[in-house]
Protein backbone atom coordinates (compact mmCIF):
# COMPACT_ATOMS: atom_id res chain seq x y z
CA UNK A 1 0.00 0.00 0.00
CA UNK A 2 1.54 3.30 -1.08
CA UNK A 3 0.38 6.48 0.56
CA UNK A 4 0.98 9.96 -0.73
CA UNK A 5 3.16 12.29 1.34
CA UNK A 6 0.20 14.67 1.61
CA UNK A 7 -1.78 11.91 3.30
CA UNK A 8 1.02 11.31 5.83
CA UNK A 9 1.17 15.01 6.64
CA UNK A 10 -2.59 15.14 6.95
CA UNK A 11 -2.51 12.27 9.44
CA UNK A 12 0.20 14.01 11.45
CA UNK A 13 -1.80 17.21 11.53
CA UNK A 14 -4.83 15.24 12.71
CA UNK A 15 -2.73 13.74 15.50
CA UNK A 16 -1.51 17.17 16.57
CA UNK A 17 -5.06 18.50 16.50
CA UNK A 18 -6.13 15.62 18.76
CA UNK A 19 -3.31 16.48 21.16
CA UNK A 20 -4.26 20.15 20.98
CA UNK A 21 -7.85 19.29 21.87
CA UNK A 22 -6.60 17.30 24.86
CA UNK A 23 -4.28 20.13 25.96
CA UNK A 24 -7.23 22.53 25.85
CA UNK A 25 -9.37 20.09 27.84
CA UNK A 26 -6.81 19.84 30.63
CA UNK A 27 -6.14 23.60 30.39
CA UNK A 28 -2.41 23.25 29.78
CA UNK A 29 -1.47 26.54 28.12
CA UNK A 30 2.24 25.75 27.67
CA UNK A 31 1.55 22.47 25.86
CA UNK A 32 -1.20 24.11 23.84
CA UNK A 33 1.19 26.80 22.59
CA UNK A 34 3.82 24.19 21.77
CA UNK A 35 1.34 22.20 19.69
CA UNK A 36 0.16 25.33 17.90
CA UNK A 37 3.78 26.12 16.99
CA UNK A 38 4.20 22.62 15.55
CA UNK A 39 1.02 23.00 13.53
CA UNK A 40 2.34 26.27 12.13
CA UNK A 41 5.43 24.42 10.88
CA UNK A 42 3.17 22.09 8.91
CA UNK A 43 1.35 25.08 7.48
CA UNK A 44 4.51 26.92 6.39
CA UNK A 45 6.45 24.17 4.66
CA UNK A 46 4.72 20.80 4.42
CA UNK A 47 6.70 19.63 1.37
CA UNK A 48 10.29 20.29 2.46
CA UNK A 49 10.91 16.85 3.93
CA UNK A 50 10.30 13.27 2.87
CA UNK A 51 7.60 11.44 4.81
CA UNK A 52 10.26 9.38 6.57
CA UNK A 53 12.16 12.53 7.58
CA UNK A 54 8.94 14.01 8.92
CA UNK A 55 8.37 10.88 10.98
CA UNK A 56 11.86 11.12 12.47
CA UNK A 57 11.33 14.82 13.21
CA UNK A 58 8.06 13.97 14.92
CA UNK A 59 9.73 11.16 16.88
CA UNK A 60 12.44 13.57 18.05
CA UNK A 61 9.83 16.18 18.97
CA UNK A 62 7.88 13.65 21.05
CA UNK A 63 11.06 12.53 22.80
CA UNK A 64 11.98 16.11 23.66
CA UNK A 65 8.50 16.73 25.06
CA UNK A 66 8.71 13.52 27.11
CA UNK A 67 12.07 14.58 28.53
CA UNK A 68 10.65 17.95 29.53
CA UNK A 69 7.62 16.33 31.14
CA UNK A 70 9.83 13.96 33.12
CA UNK A 71 11.63 16.96 34.58
CA UNK A 72 8.33 18.71 35.30
CA UNK A 73 6.78 15.68 36.99
CA UNK A 74 9.65 15.58 39.49
CA UNK A 75 9.10 19.26 40.28
CA UNK A 76 5.31 18.95 40.58
CA UNK A 77 3.92 20.60 43.70
CA UNK A 78 0.61 18.77 43.92
CA UNK A 79 -0.95 15.42 43.13
CA UNK A 80 -3.22 17.05 40.55
CA UNK A 81 -0.28 18.65 38.79
CA UNK A 82 1.60 15.35 38.80
CA UNK A 83 -1.46 13.54 37.42
CA UNK A 84 -1.74 16.09 34.60
CA UNK A 85 1.88 15.44 33.62
CA UNK A 86 1.38 11.67 33.83
CA UNK A 87 -1.63 11.91 31.47
CA UNK A 88 0.41 13.91 28.96
CA UNK A 89 3.26 11.41 29.22
CA UNK A 90 0.85 8.55 28.55
CA UNK A 91 -0.55 10.24 25.45
CA UNK A 92 2.91 11.03 24.12
CA UNK A 93 4.17 7.51 24.77
CA UNK A 94 1.32 6.12 22.68
CA UNK A 95 2.13 8.64 19.96
CA UNK A 96 5.79 7.64 20.04
CA UNK A 97 4.93 3.95 19.64
CA UNK A 98 2.73 4.78 16.65
CA UNK A 99 5.42 6.92 15.02
CA UNK A 100 8.05 4.21 15.62
CA UNK A 101 5.73 1.70 13.94
CA UNK A 102 5.36 4.02 10.95
CA UNK A 103 9.14 4.54 10.75
CA UNK A 104 9.70 0.80 10.79
CA UNK A 105 7.12 0.31 8.06
CA UNK A 106 8.61 3.13 5.95
CA UNK A 107 12.13 1.70 6.23
CA UNK A 108 10.93 -1.62 4.80
CA UNK A 109 9.69 -0.02 1.59
C-alpha distances in whole Angstrom, upper triangle without the diagonal:
4,7,10,13,15,12,13,16,17,16,18,21,20,21,24,25,25,27,29,30,31,33,35,36,37,39,38,39,38,34,34,35,33,30,31,31,28,27,29,27,24,26,28,25,22,21,23,20,17,15,15,19,19,18,20,23,22,22,26,27,26,28,31,31,32,34,36,36,37,40,41,41,44,46,45,48,48,46,44,43,42,40,38,37,36,34,32,32,30,27,27,26,24,22,22,21,18,17,18,15,13,15,15,11,11,14,12,10
4,7,9,12,10,11,14,15,14,17,19,19,20,23,24,25,26,28,30,31,32,34,35,37,38,37,37,36,33,33,33,31,28,29,29,26,25,27,25,21,23,25,22,19,17,19,17,14,12,13,17,16,16,19,21,20,21,24,25,25,27,30,30,31,33,35,35,37,39,40,40,43,45,45,48,48,46,44,43,42,40,38,37,36,34,32,31,30,28,26,26,24,22,22,21,18,17,18,16,13,14,15,11,10,13,12,9
4,6,8,6,7,11,11,11,13,15,16,17,19,21,21,23,25,26,28,29,31,32,34,35,34,34,33,30,29,30,28,25,26,26,22,21,23,21,18,20,22,19,15,15,17,15,12,10,12,15,14,14,17,19,18,19,22,23,23,25,28,28,29,31,33,33,35,37,38,38,41,43,42,46,45,44,42,40,39,38,35,34,34,31,29,29,28,25,24,25,22,20,20,20,16,15,17,15,12,14,15,12,10,14,14,11
4,5,5,7,9,10,11,13,15,16,17,19,20,22,23,25,26,28,29,31,32,34,35,33,33,33,29,28,29,27,24,24,24,21,19,21,19,16,17,19,16,13,11,14,13,11,9,12,14,13,14,17,18,18,20,22,22,23,26,27,28,29,32,33,33,35,38,38,39,42,43,42,46,46,44,42,40,40,38,36,35,35,32,30,30,29,26,25,26,24,21,21,22,18,17,19,17,14,15,17,14,12,16,16,13
4,5,5,6,9,10,11,12,14,15,17,18,20,21,22,24,26,27,29,30,32,33,31,31,30,27,26,26,24,21,21,21,18,16,18,16,12,14,16,13,9,8,11,9,7,6,9,11,10,11,14,15,15,17,19,19,20,23,24,25,26,29,30,30,33,35,35,36,39,40,40,43,43,42,40,38,38,36,34,32,33,31,28,28,28,24,23,24,22,19,19,20,17,15,17,17,13,14,16,14,12,15,16,14
4,5,5,6,9,10,10,12,14,15,16,18,20,21,22,24,25,27,28,30,31,30,29,28,26,24,24,23,20,19,19,17,15,16,14,11,12,14,12,8,8,12,11,10,9,12,14,11,13,16,16,15,18,21,20,21,24,25,25,27,29,30,30,33,35,35,36,39,40,40,43,43,42,39,37,37,36,33,32,32,30,27,28,28,24,23,25,23,19,20,22,18,16,19,19,15,16,19,17,15,18,20,17
4,5,5,6,9,10,10,12,14,15,16,19,20,21,23,24,26,27,29,30,29,29,28,25,24,25,23,20,20,20,17,15,17,16,13,14,17,15,11,12,15,14,12,10,13,15,12,13,16,17,15,18,21,20,20,23,25,25,26,29,30,30,32,34,34,35,38,39,39,42,41,40,38,36,36,34,32,31,31,28,26,26,26,22,21,23,20,17,19,19,16,15,18,17,13,15,18,15,14,17,19,17
4,5,5,6,9,10,11,12,14,15,17,18,20,21,23,24,26,27,28,27,27,26,23,22,23,21,18,19,19,15,14,16,15,11,14,16,14,10,11,13,11,10,7,9,11,9,9,13,13,12,14,17,17,17,20,21,21,23,25,26,27,29,31,31,32,35,36,36,39,39,38,35,34,33,32,29,28,28,26,23,23,23,20,18,20,18,14,15,16,13,11,14,13,10,12,15,13,11,15,16,15
4,5,5,6,9,10,11,12,14,15,16,18,20,21,22,24,26,26,25,25,24,21,20,20,18,15,15,15,12,11,13,11,8,10,12,11,7,9,11,10,10,8,11,11,8,9,13,12,11,14,16,15,16,19,20,20,22,24,25,25,28,30,30,31,34,35,34,38,37,37,34,32,32,31,28,27,27,25,22,23,23,19,18,20,18,15,16,17,14,12,16,16,13,14,17,16,14,17,19,18
4,5,5,6,9,10,10,12,14,15,16,18,20,21,23,25,25,24,24,24,21,19,20,19,15,15,16,13,11,13,13,9,11,14,13,10,12,15,14,14,11,14,15,12,12,16,15,13,16,19,17,18,21,22,21,23,26,26,26,29,31,31,31,35,36,35,38,37,36,34,32,32,31,28,27,27,25,22,23,23,19,18,21,19,15,17,19,15,14,18,17,14,16,19,18,16,20,22,20
4,5,5,6,9,10,11,12,14,15,17,18,20,21,23,24,23,24,23,20,19,20,18,15,16,17,14,12,15,15,11,14,17,16,12,14,17,15,14,11,13,15,12,11,15,15,12,14,17,16,16,19,21,20,21,24,25,24,27,29,29,29,33,34,33,36,35,34,31,30,30,28,25,25,25,22,20,21,20,16,16,17,15,12,14,15,12,11,15,14,11,14,17,15,15,18,20,19
4,5,5,6,9,10,11,12,14,15,16,18,20,21,22,21,21,20,17,16,17,15,12,13,14,10,9,12,12,9,12,15,14,11,13,15,13,13,10,12,13,9,9,12,11,9,11,14,12,12,16,17,16,18,21,21,21,24,26,26,26,30,31,30,33,33,32,29,28,27,26,23,22,23,20,18,18,18,15,13,15,14,10,12,14,11,9,13,14,11,13,16,16,15,18,20,20
4,5,5,6,9,10,10,12,14,15,16,18,20,20,19,19,19,16,14,15,14,10,11,12,9,7,10,10,7,9,13,13,10,13,15,15,15,13,15,15,12,12,15,13,11,14,16,14,14,18,18,17,19,22,22,22,25,27,26,27,30,31,30,33,33,32,29,27,28,26,23,22,23,21,18,19,19,16,15,17,16,13,15,17,14,13,17,17,15,17,20,19,18,22,24,23
4,5,5,6,9,10,10,12,14,15,17,19,20,19,19,20,16,15,16,15,12,12,15,12,10,13,14,11,13,16,16,14,17,19,18,18,15,17,18,14,14,17,16,13,16,18,16,15,19,20,18,20,23,23,22,25,27,26,27,30,31,30,33,32,31,28,27,27,25,22,22,22,19,17,19,18,14,14,17,15,12,15,16,13,13,17,17,15,18,21,20,19,23,24,24
4,5,5,6,9,10,11,12,14,15,17,18,17,18,18,14,13,15,14,10,12,14,11,10,14,14,12,14,18,18,15,18,20,18,18,15,16,17,13,12,15,14,11,13,15,13,12,16,17,15,16,20,20,19,22,24,23,24,27,28,27,30,29,28,25,24,24,22,19,19,19,16,14,15,14,11,11,13,11,8,11,13,11,11,14,15,13,16,19,18,18,21,23,23
4,5,5,6,9,10,10,12,14,15,16,15,15,15,11,10,12,10,7,8,10,8,7,11,12,10,12,15,16,14,17,19,18,19,16,17,17,13,13,15,13,10,13,14,12,11,15,15,13,15,18,18,17,20,22,21,22,26,26,25,28,27,27,24,22,23,21,18,17,18,16,13,15,15,11,11,14,13,10,13,15,13,12,16,17,16,18,21,21,20,23,25,25
4,5,5,6,9,10,10,12,14,15,14,15,15,12,10,12,12,8,9,12,10,8,12,13,12,13,16,17,16,19,21,20,21,19,20,20,17,16,19,17,14,17,18,15,15,18,19,16,18,21,20,19,23,25,23,24,27,28,26,29,28,27,24,23,23,22,19,19,20,17,14,17,17,13,13,17,15,13,16,18,16,16,19,20,19,21,24,23,23,26,28,28
4,5,5,6,9,10,11,13,14,14,15,16,13,11,14,13,10,12,15,13,12,15,17,15,17,20,21,19,22,24,23,23,20,21,22,18,17,20,18,15,17,19,16,14,18,19,16,17,21,20,19,22,24,22,22,26,27,25,27,26,25,22,21,21,19,16,17,17,14,12,15,14,10,11,14,13,11,14,16,14,15,18,19,18,20,23,23,23,26,28,28
4,5,5,6,9,10,11,12,11,12,13,9,8,11,11,8,10,13,11,11,14,16,15,17,20,21,19,22,23,22,23,20,21,21,17,16,18,17,13,15,16,13,12,15,16,12,14,17,16,15,18,20,18,19,22,23,21,24,23,22,19,18,18,17,14,14,14,11,9,12,12,8,9,12,11,10,13,15,14,14,18,19,18,20,23,23,23,26,28,29
4,5,5,6,9,10,10,10,10,11,8,6,9,9,6,7,11,10,10,13,15,14,15,18,20,19,22,24,23,24,22,23,23,19,19,20,18,15,17,18,15,14,17,17,14,16,19,17,16,20,21,19,20,24,23,22,24,23,23,20,18,19,18,14,15,16,14,11,14,15,11,12,16,15,13,16,19,17,17,21,22,21,23,26,26,26,29,31,31
4,5,5,6,9,10,10,12,13,11,8,12,13,10,11,14,14,13,16,18,17,18,21,23,22,25,27,26,27,24,26,26,22,21,23,22,18,20,21,18,17,20,20,17,18,22,20,18,22,23,21,21,25,25,23,25,24,23,19,19,20,18,14,16,17,14,12,15,15,12,14,17,16,15,18,20,19,19,23,24,23,25,28,28,28,31,33,33
4,5,5,6,8,9,11,13,10,9,12,13,11,13,16,15,15,18,20,19,21,24,25,24,27,28,27,28,25,26,26,23,21,23,22,18,19,21,17,15,18,19,15,16,19,18,16,19,21,18,18,22,22,20,22,20,19,16,15,16,14,11,12,13,10,9,12,12,9,11,15,14,13,16,18,18,19,22,23,23,25,27,28,28,31,33,33
4,5,5,6,5,7,9,6,5,9,10,9,11,13,14,14,17,18,19,20,23,24,23,27,28,27,28,26,27,26,22,22,23,21,18,19,20,16,15,17,17,13,15,17,16,14,17,18,16,16,20,20,18,20,19,18,15,14,15,14,10,11,13,10,8,12,13,11,12,15,15,14,17,20,19,20,23,24,24,26,28,29,29,32,34,35
4,6,5,6,7,10,9,7,10,12,11,11,15,15,15,17,20,20,20,23,25,25,28,29,29,30,28,29,28,25,24,26,24,21,22,23,19,18,21,20,17,18,21,19,17,20,22,19,19,23,22,20,21,20,20,16,15,17,16,12,14,16,13,12,16,16,14,15,19,19,18,21,23,22,23,26,27,27,29,31,32,32,35,37,37
4,5,8,10,13,11,10,14,15,14,15,18,18,18,21,23,23,24,26,28,27,31,32,32,33,30,31,31,27,26,28,26,23,24,25,22,20,22,22,18,19,22,20,18,21,22,19,19,23,22,19,21,19,18,14,14,16,14,11,13,15,12,12,15,15,13,16,19,18,18,21,23,22,24,27,28,28,30,32,32,33,36,38,38
4,6,9,11,10,10,13,15,14,16,18,19,19,22,24,24,25,28,29,29,32,33,32,33,31,31,31,27,26,27,26,22,23,24,21,19,21,20,17,17,20,18,15,18,19,16,16,19,19,16,17,15,14,11,11,13,11,7,10,12,10,9,13,14,13,15,18,18,18,20,23,23,24,26,28,28,30,32,33,34,36,38,39
4,6,9,9,8,11,13,13,14,17,18,18,20,23,23,24,26,29,28,32,33,32,34,31,32,31,28,27,28,26,23,24,24,21,20,22,21,17,18,20,18,16,19,19,16,17,20,19,16,17,16,16,12,11,14,13,10,12,15,13,12,15,17,15,17,20,21,20,22,25,25,25,28,30,30,31,34,35,35,37,40,40
4,6,6,6,9,10,11,12,14,16,17,19,20,22,23,25,27,26,30,30,30,31,29,30,29,25,25,26,23,20,21,21,18,17,19,17,14,15,17,14,12,16,16,13,14,17,16,14,16,15,16,12,10,13,12,9,10,13,11,10,13,15,14,14,18,19,18,20,23,23,23,26,28,28,29,32,33,33,35,38,39
4,6,5,6,9,10,10,12,14,15,16,19,20,21,23,25,25,29,29,29,31,29,30,28,25,25,26,23,21,22,22,18,17,20,18,14,17,18,15,14,18,17,14,16,19,18,16,18,18,19,16,13,16,16,12,13,16,15,13,16,18,17,17,20,21,20,22,25,25,25,27,29,29,30,33,34,34,36,39,39
4,5,5,6,9,10,11,13,14,16,17,19,20,21,23,24,27,27,27,29,27,28,26,23,23,23,20,18,20,19,15,15,17,14,11,14,15,12,11,15,15,12,14,17,16,15,17,18,19,16,13,15,16,13,12,15,15,12,14,17,16,15,19,20,19,20,23,24,23,25,28,28,28,31,32,32,34,37,37
4,5,5,6,9,10,11,12,14,16,17,19,20,22,22,25,25,25,26,25,25,23,20,20,20,18,15,17,16,12,12,14,12,9,12,13,11,10,14,14,12,14,17,17,16,18,18,19,16,14,15,15,11,10,13,12,9,12,14,12,12,15,17,15,16,20,20,19,22,24,24,25,28,29,29,30,33,34
4,5,5,6,9,10,11,12,15,16,17,19,21,21,24,25,24,26,24,25,24,21,21,22,19,16,18,18,14,14,17,15,12,15,17,15,14,18,18,16,18,21,20,19,21,21,21,18,16,18,17,13,13,16,14,12,14,16,14,14,17,18,16,18,21,21,20,23,25,25,26,29,30,29,31,34,35
4,5,5,6,9,10,11,13,15,15,17,19,19,23,23,23,26,24,25,23,20,21,21,18,16,19,18,14,15,17,15,13,16,17,15,15,19,19,17,19,22,21,20,22,23,24,21,18,20,20,16,16,19,18,14,17,19,17,16,20,21,18,20,23,23,22,25,27,26,26,30,31,30,32,35,35
4,5,5,6,9,10,11,13,15,16,17,18,21,21,21,23,22,22,20,17,18,18,15,13,15,14,10,11,14,12,9,13,14,12,13,16,17,15,18,21,20,20,22,23,24,21,18,19,20,16,15,18,17,13,15,17,15,13,17,18,16,17,20,20,19,21,24,23,23,26,28,27,29,32,32
4,5,5,6,9,10,11,13,14,16,16,19,20,19,21,19,20,19,16,16,17,14,12,14,14,10,11,14,13,10,14,16,14,14,18,19,17,19,22,22,22,24,24,25,22,20,20,20,16,16,18,16,12,15,16,13,12,16,16,14,15,19,18,16,20,22,21,21,25,25,25,27,30,30
4,5,5,6,9,10,10,12,15,15,19,19,20,22,20,22,20,17,18,19,16,14,17,17,13,14,18,16,14,17,19,17,18,21,22,20,22,26,25,24,26,27,27,24,22,23,23,19,19,21,19,16,18,20,17,16,20,20,17,19,22,21,19,23,25,23,24,27,28,27,29,32,32
4,5,5,7,9,10,11,13,14,17,17,18,20,19,21,19,15,17,18,14,13,16,15,12,14,16,15,13,17,18,16,18,21,21,20,23,26,25,25,27,28,29,26,23,24,25,21,20,22,21,17,19,21,19,17,20,21,18,19,22,21,19,22,25,23,23,27,28,26,28,31,31
4,5,5,7,9,10,11,11,15,15,15,17,16,17,15,12,13,14,11,9,13,12,9,11,14,13,12,15,17,16,17,20,21,21,23,26,25,25,28,29,29,27,24,24,24,21,20,21,20,16,18,19,17,14,18,18,15,16,19,18,16,19,21,19,19,23,24,22,24,27,27
4,5,5,6,9,10,10,14,15,15,17,16,18,16,13,14,16,13,12,15,15,12,14,17,16,15,18,20,19,20,23,24,23,25,28,28,28,30,31,31,28,26,26,26,22,21,23,21,18,20,21,18,16,19,19,16,17,20,19,17,20,22,20,20,24,24,23,25,28,27
4,5,5,6,9,10,13,14,15,18,17,19,17,14,17,18,15,14,17,17,14,16,19,18,17,21,22,21,22,25,26,25,27,30,30,30,32,33,33,30,28,29,29,25,24,26,24,21,23,24,21,19,23,23,19,21,24,22,20,23,25,22,23,27,27,25,27,30,29
4,5,5,6,7,11,11,12,15,14,16,14,11,14,15,12,12,15,15,12,15,18,17,16,20,21,20,22,25,26,25,28,30,30,30,33,34,34,32,29,30,29,26,25,27,25,22,23,24,21,19,22,22,19,19,22,21,18,21,23,20,20,24,24,22,24,27,26
4,6,6,5,9,10,11,13,12,15,13,10,13,14,12,11,15,16,13,16,19,18,18,21,23,22,23,26,28,27,29,32,32,32,35,35,35,33,30,31,30,27,26,27,25,22,23,24,21,19,22,21,17,18,21,19,17,20,21,18,19,22,22,20,22,25,24
4,6,6,10,11,13,16,15,18,17,14,16,18,15,15,19,19,17,19,22,21,21,24,26,25,26,29,30,29,31,34,34,34,37,37,37,34,32,33,32,29,28,30,28,24,26,27,23,22,25,24,21,22,25,22,20,23,25,22,22,26,25,23,26,28,27
4,6,9,10,12,15,16,18,16,14,17,18,15,16,20,19,17,20,23,22,22,25,26,26,27,30,31,30,33,35,35,35,38,39,39,36,34,35,34,31,30,32,30,26,28,29,26,24,27,27,23,24,27,24,22,25,26,23,23,27,27,24,26,29,28
4,6,6,9,12,13,15,13,11,15,16,14,15,18,18,17,20,22,21,22,25,26,26,28,30,31,31,33,36,36,36,39,40,40,38,35,36,35,32,31,32,31,27,28,29,26,24,26,26,22,23,25,23,20,23,24,21,21,24,24,21,23,26,25
4,6,7,9,10,13,12,9,12,14,13,13,17,17,16,18,21,21,21,24,26,26,27,30,31,31,33,36,36,36,39,40,39,37,35,35,34,31,30,31,29,26,27,27,24,22,24,24,20,20,23,20,17,20,21,18,18,22,21,18,21,23,22
4,6,7,9,12,11,10,13,15,14,15,18,19,18,21,23,23,24,27,28,28,30,32,34,34,36,38,39,39,42,43,43,40,38,38,37,34,33,34,32,29,29,30,27,25,26,26,22,22,24,22,19,21,22,18,18,21,20,17,19,22,20
4,7,10,12,9,9,13,14,12,14,17,17,17,20,22,22,23,26,27,27,29,31,32,33,35,37,38,38,42,43,42,41,38,38,37,35,33,34,32,29,29,30,27,25,26,26,23,22,24,22,19,21,22,19,18,21,21,18,19,22,20
4,6,8,6,6,10,10,10,12,14,15,15,18,19,20,21,24,25,26,27,29,31,32,33,36,36,37,41,41,41,39,37,36,36,33,31,32,31,27,27,28,25,22,24,24,20,19,21,19,16,17,19,16,14,17,17,14,15,18,17
4,5,5,6,9,10,11,12,14,15,16,18,20,21,23,24,26,27,29,30,32,33,34,37,38,38,42,43,42,40,38,37,36,34,32,32,31,28,27,28,25,23,23,23,20,19,20,18,15,16,17,13,12,15,14,11,12,15,13
4,5,5,6,9,10,10,12,14,15,16,18,20,21,22,24,26,27,29,31,31,32,35,36,37,40,40,39,38,36,35,34,32,30,30,28,25,25,25,22,20,21,20,16,16,17,14,11,13,13,10,9,12,12,8,11,13,12
4,5,5,6,9,10,10,12,14,15,17,18,20,21,23,25,26,27,29,30,31,34,35,36,39,40,39,37,35,34,33,31,29,29,28,25,24,24,22,19,19,19,16,14,15,13,10,11,12,8,6,10,10,6,8,11,11
4,5,5,6,9,10,11,12,14,15,16,18,20,21,23,24,26,27,29,30,32,34,34,38,39,38,37,34,33,33,31,28,28,28,24,23,24,22,19,20,20,16,15,16,15,12,12,14,11,9,12,13,10,11,14,14
4,5,5,6,8,10,10,12,14,15,16,18,20,21,22,24,26,27,28,31,32,32,36,36,36,34,32,31,30,28,26,26,25,22,21,22,19,17,18,18,14,13,15,14,10,12,14,11,10,13,14,11,13,16,16
4,5,5,6,9,10,10,12,14,15,16,18,20,21,22,25,26,26,29,30,31,34,35,34,32,30,29,28,26,24,24,23,20,19,19,17,14,15,14,11,10,12,10,6,8,10,7,6,10,11,9,11,14,14
4,5,5,6,8,10,10,12,14,15,16,18,20,21,23,24,25,27,29,30,34,34,34,32,30,29,28,26,24,24,23,20,19,20,18,15,15,16,13,10,12,12,8,8,11,10,7,11,13,11,11,15,16
4,5,5,6,9,10,11,12,14,15,17,18,20,21,23,24,26,28,28,32,33,32,31,28,27,27,25,23,23,23,19,18,20,18,14,15,16,13,11,14,14,10,11,14,13,11,14,16,14,15,18,19
4,5,5,6,9,10,11,12,14,15,16,18,20,21,22,25,26,26,30,30,30,28,26,25,24,22,20,20,19,16,15,16,14,11,12,13,9,8,12,11,8,10,13,11,10,14,15,14,16,19,19
4,5,5,6,9,10,11,12,14,15,16,19,20,21,23,25,25,29,30,29,28,25,24,24,22,19,19,19,16,14,15,13,10,10,11,9,6,9,9,6,7,11,10,9,12,14,14,14,18,19
4,5,5,6,9,10,11,12,14,15,17,18,20,22,23,24,28,29,28,28,25,23,24,22,19,19,20,16,15,16,15,12,12,14,12,9,12,13,10,11,14,14,12,15,17,16,17,20,22
4,5,5,6,9,10,11,12,14,16,17,18,21,22,22,26,27,26,25,22,21,22,19,17,18,17,14,13,15,14,10,12,14,11,10,13,14,11,13,16,15,14,17,19,18,19,23,24
4,5,5,6,9,10,10,12,14,15,16,19,20,20,24,25,24,23,20,19,19,17,14,14,14,11,10,11,10,6,8,10,8,6,10,11,9,11,14,14,14,17,19,18,20,23,24
4,5,5,6,9,10,10,13,14,15,17,19,20,24,24,24,23,21,19,19,18,14,15,15,12,10,12,12,8,9,12,10,8,11,13,11,11,15,16,15,17,20,19,20,23,25
4,5,5,6,9,10,11,12,14,16,17,18,22,23,23,23,20,18,19,18,14,15,16,13,11,14,14,10,12,15,13,11,15,16,14,15,18,19,18,20,23,22,23,26,27
4,5,5,6,9,10,10,12,15,15,16,20,21,20,19,16,15,16,14,11,12,13,9,9,12,11,8,10,13,11,11,14,16,14,16,19,19,19,21,24,23,24,27,29
4,5,5,6,9,10,10,13,14,15,19,19,19,18,16,14,14,13,10,10,11,9,6,9,10,7,8,11,11,10,13,15,14,15,18,19,19,21,23,24,24,27,29
4,5,5,7,9,10,11,13,14,18,20,20,20,17,15,16,15,11,12,14,12,9,13,14,11,11,15,14,13,16,18,17,17,20,22,21,23,25,26,26,29,31
4,5,5,6,9,10,11,12,16,18,18,18,14,13,15,14,10,12,14,11,10,14,14,12,13,17,16,15,18,20,19,20,23,24,23,25,28,28,28,32,33
4,5,5,6,9,10,10,14,15,15,14,11,10,11,10,6,8,10,8,7,11,12,10,11,15,15,14,17,19,19,20,23,24,24,26,28,28,29,32,34
4,5,5,7,9,10,14,15,15,15,13,10,12,12,8,9,12,10,8,11,13,12,12,16,16,15,17,20,20,20,23,25,24,26,29,29,30,32,34
4,6,5,7,9,12,15,15,16,13,11,14,13,10,12,15,13,11,15,17,15,16,19,19,18,21,23,23,23,26,28,27,29,32,32,32,35,37
4,5,5,6,10,12,13,13,9,8,11,10,7,10,13,11,11,14,16,15,16,19,19,19,22,24,24,24,27,29,28,30,33,33,34,37,39
4,5,5,9,10,10,11,8,5,9,9,6,7,11,10,10,13,15,14,15,18,19,19,21,23,24,24,27,29,29,30,33,34,34,37,39
4,6,9,11,11,13,10,8,11,12,10,11,14,14,13,16,18,17,18,21,22,21,23,26,26,26,29,31,31,32,35,36,36,39,41
4,6,9,11,13,10,9,12,13,11,13,16,15,15,18,20,19,20,23,24,24,26,28,28,29,32,33,33,35,37,38,38,41,43
4,6,8,9,6,5,9,10,9,11,13,14,14,17,18,18,20,22,23,23,26,28,28,29,32,33,33,35,38,38,39,42,44
4,7,9,7,8,11,12,11,14,16,17,17,20,21,22,23,26,27,27,29,31,32,33,35,37,37,39,41,42,43,45,47
4,5,5,6,9,10,11,12,14,16,17,18,20,21,22,25,26,27,29,31,32,33,35,36,37,39,41,42,43,45,47
4,5,5,6,9,10,10,12,14,15,16,18,20,21,23,24,25,27,29,30,31,33,35,36,37,39,40,41,44,46
4,5,5,6,9,10,11,13,14,15,17,19,20,21,23,24,26,28,29,30,32,33,35,36,38,39,41,43,44
4,5,5,6,9,10,11,13,14,16,17,18,20,21,23,25,26,27,29,31,32,33,35,37,37,39,41,43
4,5,5,6,9,10,10,12,14,15,16,19,20,21,23,25,26,27,29,30,31,33,35,36,37,39,41
4,5,5,6,9,10,10,12,14,15,17,18,20,21,23,24,26,27,29,30,32,33,35,36,38,40
4,5,5,6,9,10,11,13,14,16,17,18,20,22,23,24,26,27,29,31,32,33,35,37,38
4,5,5,6,9,10,11,12,14,15,16,18,20,21,22,24,26,26,28,30,31,32,35,36
4,5,5,6,9,10,10,12,14,15,17,19,20,21,23,24,25,27,29,30,31,33,35
4,5,5,6,9,10,11,13,14,16,17,19,20,22,23,24,26,28,29,31,32,34
4,5,5,6,9,10,11,12,14,16,16,18,20,21,22,24,26,27,28,31,32
4,5,5,6,9,10,10,12,14,15,16,18,20,21,22,24,25,26,29,31
4,5,5,6,9,10,11,13,14,15,17,19,20,21,23,25,26,28,30
4,5,5,6,9,10,11,12,14,16,17,19,20,21,23,25,26,28
4,5,5,6,9,10,10,12,14,15,16,18,20,21,22,24,26
4,5,5,6,9,10,10,12,14,15,16,18,20,21,23,25
4,5,5,6,9,10,11,13,14,15,17,18,20,22,24
4,5,5,6,9,10,11,12,14,15,16,18,20,22
4,5,5,6,9,10,10,12,14,15,16,19,20
4,6,5,6,9,10,11,12,14,15,17,19
4,5,5,6,9,10,11,12,14,16,17
4,5,5,6,9,10,10,12,14,16
4,5,5,6,9,10,11,13,15
4,5,5,6,9,10,11,13
4,5,5,6,9,10,11
4,5,5,6,9,10
4,5,5,7,9
4,6,5,7
4,5,5
4,6
4
